[in-house]
Amino acid sequence: MGLTKPVKRFQLASSPLSGGYMLLIEDYMWWTENEREILNWMAANLPEGIDHQQGMTVTFDDDKQRMMFLLRWS
């Protein structure tokens, strides 16, 4: 049994316009397979719900929100 490389689903980023917190979603297959659950989590845990998702990015108001997302979905 060999070692496998961990899957990289996100890339940390900041908005070039506002400097806000963002995650770029790199693994579109993972997103497609989990989209409904992710959007439900966002609706329950983020102030603007699913409006935090824009294309293949998820934006956050602060680092705490981003860390909550990463802890749940990493």
CORURWO-V316978 format. One record per residue. N is the residue number from 1. SS is DSSP state (A for helix, B for strand, O for the rest). NEAR is the number of other ideal C-beta (glycine too) atoms within 12 Angstrom. Layout:
# CORURWO-V316978
n=N ss=SS near=NEAR
n=N ss=SS near=NEAR
This chain:
# CORURWO-V316978
n=1 ss=O near=3
n=2 ss=O near=4
n=3 ss=O near=5
n=4 ss=O near=6
n=5 ss=O near=6
n=6 ss=O near=9
n=7 ss=O near=12
n=8 ss=O near=14
n=9 ss=O near=26
n=10 ss=B near=29
n=11 ss=B near=16
n=12 ss=B near=22
n=13 ss=B near=21
n=14 ss=B near=19
n=15 ss=O near=19
n=16 ss=O near=9
n=17 ss=O near=8
n=18 ss=O near=12
n=19 ss=O near=13
n=20 ss=O near=21
n=21 ss=B near=27
n=22 ss=B near=30
n=23 ss=B near=37
n=24 ss=B near=24
n=25 ss=B near=28
n=26 ss=O near=17
n=27 ss=O near=22
n=28 ss=A near=15
n=29 ss=A near=12
n=30 ss=A near=19
n=31 ss=A near=24
n=32 ss=A near=14
n=33 ss=A near=13
n=34 ss=A near=20
n=35 ss=A near=21
n=36 ss=A near=13
n=37 ss=A near=16
n=38 ss=A near=29
n=39 ss=A near=20
n=40 ss=A near=17
n=41 ss=A near=24
n=42 ss=A near=29
n=43 ss=A near=17
n=44 ss=A near=15
n=45 ss=A near=25
n=46 ss=O near=27
n=47 ss=O near=16
n=48 ss=O near=16
n=49 ss=A near=17
n=50 ss=A near=20
n=51 ss=A near=15
n=52 ss=A near=29
n=53 ss=B near=26
n=54 ss=B near=18
n=55 ss=O near=13
n=56 ss=O near=21
n=57 ss=B near=25
n=58 ss=B near=40
n=59 ss=B near=31
n=60 ss=B near=33
n=61 ss=O near=21
n=62 ss=O near=18
n=63 ss=A near=17
n=64 ss=A near=15
n=65 ss=A near=26
n=66 ss=A near=30
n=67 ss=A near=18
n=68 ss=A near=23
n=69 ss=A near=32
n=70 ss=A near=20
n=71 ss=A near=12
n=72 ss=A near=22
n=73 ss=A near=27
n=74 ss=O near=18
